Amino acid sequence: MSTLVGPELAAAFGRDGFVVVPDLLTEDELARFGPAVDAAVADRQRHDHRSLSQKSRYEQSFQQCMNLWEDHPGVLPLTFHSRISQAAAELLGVGAVRLWHDQALYKEAGGRETDPHQDHPYWPIAEPDQLTAWIPFDGSTRDAGAMAYLPGSHRVGLDRFVDIFGAFDSEPEDILSHPDVASIAPVLVEVPRGSVAFHHGLTVHLARPNTSDRVRRVHTAIYFRDGCTRSSGFPHPSVERNQIEVGEVIAGDVTPIAWPRPDGTFPGVPLATPA
Ligand SMILES: O=C(O)CCC(=O)C(=O)O
C-alpha cells in the first residue's frame, strides 16, 4: 500500500507534535460531511436553548458532541475516513490505529478562546501514542478560531492535567507559563479547506476566539496505537463502556480499528451502552 504522508511531514510531526496534511478531503466529501456533522450537532443540541452568555466558560469555547459516528450514520464515514486514519497511523509510525472517540467542536460566533491544555492527561491511556485529526469544514482562520500549538511541547516530559472544564469563577492553570514550556512560543496554524491538522496527545495547544460572524465548524477524531493499555481508574466512557480494566489492552467495539480496514468497510455501531 502506498504511503500518504511523506517523510518530511512525518518528521515535522515527530519534531513539532503537529502538522497539517494537505488535501485529505475532496470538495465532494466536504460538501457531504459538513452538512452531516451540522445536522448531528443540531440534533444533539436540540434541547439547549441557552445563549452563549448563559453557558459555562468551557461551553463558550465550543459545542462539544462526542461519538457522533454511533448515532449519525452520515458521520461514520468521516470518522473512519480511510485517508485520514491512514495518515494518523503513518504520523504515529504504527501499523494500526483505533478510534478513541470522535467529537464535533463547533465554536459559535463570539465564542471564547479554547484554553491551553494537553489532551493525554484527560485520557486513561498508559502510552502517549495518540493524536487528534482536526478537520475544519471551512478551513480555519485566525479570526475564526484557528488552533495554535507549542512546537516540541510533546517531547519535554510534561503531562499535566489542566482543568479547563470549570465554571467562570475558576480560571484554569496557565500551562503556557509552566517552566517546561514557558520558552516556547505558540504557532498559529490556519488550515486550508480540505486539509487536516493533526496534533499529538501531549502537544500543548489552544484555539483563538471566534470573532467572525459564523460558526467555526470542526469535526475531530482521536486515534491511538492499537495495543495501548488502560493506565488508571480515571473514568472515561471509551474504556468504561467496554469494561477495560487497568493494565488491559484497550480494544472493543467502542474503540474499533480505524486503519487498516478491508476496503470500503466501516465498524459496526457498538453494542456497549452509550455514555
Ligand atoms: O477546536 C478547539 O477549539 C480545540 C480543539 C482541541 O483542544 C482538541 O481537539 O484537542
The ligand as an ORCA input file, in Angstrom:
! r2SCAN-3c Opt
* xyz 0 1
  O     -11.114     23.108     18.478
  C     -10.770     23.643     19.532
  O     -11.125     24.780     19.837
  C      -9.897     22.907     20.482
  C      -9.559     21.549     19.996
  C      -8.830     20.732     20.980
  O      -8.476     21.161     22.056
  C      -8.548     19.347     20.621
  O      -9.012     18.856     19.584
  O      -7.840     18.683     21.405
*
